[in-house]
Amino acid sequence: MNMNDFADWVQDKMDSCNVHDEIETSKLMVEIMNKFFAVGKESNDISDSG
């Protein structure tokens, strides 16, 4: 997954989220941050090996 794919994924997730539900929103933010760091690590691993 590249950053463009990630941005599209985040937009879809945020569009489907009930932002008035603080618990749902906070869980979604954790999921987004975890995926963001995973994408960043994947990107670093590729650039380090190349």
KEPAFI-198095 format. One line per 5 residues: number of its first residue (from 1); their letters; for each residue x, y, z of N, C-alpha, C. Coordinates in nm, 3 decimals. Example, Ala and Ser with C-alpha at 12.3 -4.5 7.8 and 13.67 -1.06 7.14 Angstrom:
<sites>
1> AS> 1.319:-0.569:0.780:1.230:-0.450:0.780:1.320:-0.330:0.780 ~ 1.285:-0.225:0.708:1.367:-0.106:0.714:1.290:0.003:0.787;
</sites>
This chain:
<sites>
1> MNMND> 0.085:-0.118:0.000:0.000:0.000:0.000:0.090:0.124:0.000 ~ 0.064:0.213:-0.093:0.139:0.339:-0.093:0.057:0.447:-0.023 ~ 0.113:0.565:-0.012:0.045:0.671:0.064:-0.084:0.717:-0.004 ~ -0.092:0.710:-0.136:-0.216:0.746:-0.204:-0.327:0.647:-0.170 ~ -0.292:0.518:-0.170:-0.388:0.415:-0.131:-0.431:0.435:0.014;
6> FADWV> -0.333:0.468:0.098:-0.361:0.491:0.240:-0.458:0.608:0.256 ~ -0.434:0.717:0.185:-0.521:0.834:0.194:-0.664:0.801:0.151 ~ -0.677:0.723:0.045:-0.810:0.681:-0.001:-0.878:0.594:0.104 ~ -0.801:0.502:0.164:-0.854:0.414:0.268:-0.902:0.496:0.389 ~ -0.820:0.594:0.430:-0.858:0.679:0.544:-0.985:0.757:0.512;
11> QDKMD> -0.993:0.811:0.393:-1.112:0.888:0.356:-1.237:0.802:0.361 ~ -1.228:0.681:0.310:-1.343:0.589:0.315:-1.381:0.558:0.459 ~ -1.280:0.534:0.544:-1.306:0.503:0.685:-1.372:0.622:0.755 ~ -1.320:0.741:0.732:-1.374:0.860:0.798:-1.516:0.890:0.748 ~ -1.540:0.867:0.621:-1.674:0.891:0.566:-1.777:0.797:0.628;
16> SCNVH> -1.734:0.676:0.664:-1.828:0.579:0.721:-1.839:0.588:0.873 ~ -1.758:0.672:0.934:-1.755:0.683:1.080:-1.860:0.782:1.130 ~ -1.921:0.748:1.243:-2.012:0.840:1.310:-1.927:0.929:1.400 ~ -1.894:1.049:1.353:-1.803:1.136:1.427:-1.864:1.188:1.557 ~ -1.994:1.169:1.576:-2.058:1.212:1.700:-2.045:1.107:1.809;
21> DEIET> -1.994:0.990:1.774:-1.971:0.882:1.871:-1.822:0.884:1.904 ~ -1.788:0.940:2.021:-1.647:0.958:2.057:-1.570:0.827:2.065 ~ -1.634:0.722:2.115:-1.566:0.593:2.129:-1.534:0.535:1.991 ~ -1.632:0.537:1.902:-1.609:0.486:1.766:-1.499:0.567:1.697 ~ -1.504:0.698:1.711:-1.406:0.784:1.647:-1.266:0.759:1.703;
26> SKLMV> -1.255:0.745:1.835:-1.122:0.722:1.893:-1.066:0.587:1.851 ~ -1.150:0.485:1.842:-1.103:0.354:1.795:-1.057:0.364:1.650 ~ -1.131:0.439:1.570:-1.094:0.457:1.430:-0.960:0.530:1.418 ~ -0.939:0.631:1.500:-0.813:0.706:1.495:-0.695:0.615:1.531 ~ -0.714:0.527:1.628:-0.608:0.431:1.664:-0.580:0.338:1.546;
31> EIMNK> -0.685:0.289:1.482:-0.668:0.201:1.366:-0.593:0.274:1.254 ~ -0.629:0.399:1.230:-0.564:0.478:1.125:-0.416:0.499:1.158 ~ -0.386:0.535:1.282:-0.246:0.558:1.321:-0.164:0.430:1.311 ~ -0.220:0.318:1.354:-0.149:0.190:1.344:-0.117:0.158:1.198 ~ -0.215:0.179:1.111:-0.194:0.150:0.969:-0.093:0.249:0.909;
36> FFAVG> -0.099:0.376:0.952:-0.006:0.476:0.902:0.138:0.436:0.934 ~ 0.162:0.396:1.058:0.298:0.358:1.096:0.341:0.229:1.027 ~ 0.248:0.138:1.002:0.280:0.015:0.929:0.319:0.048:0.785 ~ 0.246:0.140:0.723:0.279:0.181:0.586:0.415:0.250:0.584 ~ 0.441:0.336:0.682:0.570:0.404:0.690:0.684:0.307:0.709;
41> KESND> 0.665:0.207:0.794:0.769:0.106:0.818:0.794:0.025:0.691 ~ 0.685:-0.011:0.624:0.697:-0.086:0.498:0.777:-0.005:0.396 ~ 0.749:0.123:0.389:0.819:0.211:0.296:0.967:0.220:0.331 ~ 0.999:0.232:0.460:1.138:0.239:0.504:1.211:0.108:0.478 ~ 1.145:-0.004:0.501:1.207:-0.134:0.476:1.243:-0.150:0.329;
46> ISDSG> 1.157:-0.104:0.242:1.183:-0.114:0.098:1.300:-0.024:0.059 ~ 1.304:0.100:0.110:1.411:0.192:0.074:1.544:0.150:0.135 ~ 1.543:0.087:0.253:1.667:0.041:0.316:1.729:-0.075:0.240 ~ 1.646:-0.160:0.182:1.698:-0.278:0.112:1.738:-0.248:-0.032 ~ 1.698:-0.132:-0.082:1.722:-0.102:-0.222:1.839:-0.020:-0.250;
</sites>
